[in-house]
Amino acid sequence: MNSSERRMKLILMLQQSNSRITVDKIAEKFNVSRRTVFRDFNALSEMNVPVTHDKYHGYGIMQGYKIPPLMFTNKELATIMVGLNFVKSQVDQKLIEDAKGVELKIKEVVPDELRDFMESLEERTVVDPYLNFGAEKMEGGDWYVISNAIAENKTIRFNYRAKSTEEISSRKVDPYIIVFYRDHWNVIGHSHKRDDTRNFVLDRMSDIKILDKEFVPYGKIDVESLIFRSDESSEKIIVDVYEKALKRFQANLPTKIIKKNKIKPNFFRIEFHFDNLDFINKWLLQFPKDVKLISPDSLLEKRQKLLKEMIDN
C-alpha cells in the first residue's frame, strides 16, 4: 500500500470510528512504524484534514467532517484515466470535450503526486488508436438531454431527419435507453407515432424538448432485449464460421447470436437476426476466407453484387 492510499484509508478509519484511535493501533493496522503514522498525520494536516488529538485516548477527526469526494488510490485513478481516454478516442466531439472537462476538474483537486500520475497515464495510455487518430470527429447529438429524460421517465419531442429521404418529421418518444455504438448515439424507446418500440440515431434528431408528461414503461425494461430485439424488418442470417475466427467473429458481431452449433470439425454454424443487410454484407467482408454465407438468398445476391462492384472499380 503506497502512502496516498494509506492516508486515504486512515481518514476513513478515523471518520468511521466512534472513539479515538491510538498511534499503536494505527501502526498495527497498516503494518507501519509509529514514525510513519506521525508522518501521515502531518501530511493530513497539510491537506487541511481536521484531525484532533487527545493525549490520553489518541486521534480522531472533527465531527461532521466529510471526506473530500475526489481522493483516489493510484489504481482507482488509473481506472478513471482508462475510461476518460476511451471516451476521448470516440468520434463524438461533444463527448470528447466533456471528458476533457472532467479530467481538468480532477487534476485541480488531487495531490501533486497523483496529478503527475494522471499526466503520465494520459500520454502513455492509448485506447482504440484507430478511432483516436484516424476518425474524423463529429457532432453526435444531444445525449445529455435525453439521458436526463430517461432518468426522470419523461417523454421527449424532437424533429427527426429520415435517412433515406432526408424528410424531417416531428416525433414524440418515451425514451427507455441510450446506446453508444462505435461512431454514434442511439436512443431506443416507445414511439407514439408508431405505437411500438423504435430506434433513433441522435445526430438525426434536432430541437429536442423534455415534456412535462411522465411515462410508465410497458413492463420491466430489459436492456439486452431492447438492443438485440428482432422485428418485422429483421431477417435471419445463417453463416458458417471457421473455428479459429470464431472468437473474433462473436466479439465483434453487431447483434446477438440466437443459435450456434458445431457442424464440422473446424466450423460452427451461426444464426442471428439483422435489419440492415447492406451493413452486415460489408461487415462480413472482414472474414473473406473464414466465414461462408449460407442464407438468406437476398444477402447472397447483395454479396455477389458488392464483390462485382469492388472488382470493376
Buried (B, 14 or more C-beta within 10 A) or exposed (E): EEEBBBBBBBBEBBBEBEEBBBBEBBBEBBEBEEEBBEBBBEBBEEEEBEBEEEEEEBBBBEEEBEEEEBBBBBEEBBEBBEEBBBBBBBBBEBBBEBBEEEBEEBBEEBBEEBBEBBEEBBEEEEBBEEBBEEBEBEEBBBBEBBBBBBEEBBBBBBBBBEEEEEEEEEBBBBBBBBBBEEBBBBBBBBBBEEEEBBBBBBBBBEEBEBEEEEBEEEEEEEEEEBBBBBEEEBBEBBBBBBEEBBEEBEEEBBBBBEEEEEEEEEBBBBBBBBBBBEEBBEBBEEBEEBBBBBEBEEBEEBBEEBEEEEEEE
